[in-house]
Amino acid sequence: IELRPVAPTTETWKWDLQTIPVRIIPVEQHV
């Protein structure tokens, strides 16, 4: 899981938060 704030903006955090769950869902299903 990659959780690193690239920019000090909320827009970047929103994108990261949306990308994290989307990537975790398929990974958990495969396991």
PEPE-V242809 format. One record per backbone hydrogen bond with DSSP energy under -0.5 kcal/mol. CO is the residue of the C=O (numbers start at 1). NH is the residue of the N-H. Records with the same first field share a line. If there is no record, write none. Layout:
BEGIN
CO = NH ; NH
END
This chain:
BEGIN
1 = 3
4 = 6
7 = 9
9 = 13
10 = 14
11 = 15
12 = 16
13 = 17
14 = 18
15 = 19
16 = 20
17 = 21
18 = 22
19 = 23
20 = 24
21 = 25
22 = 26
23 = 27
24 = 28
25 = 29
26 = 30
27 = 31
END
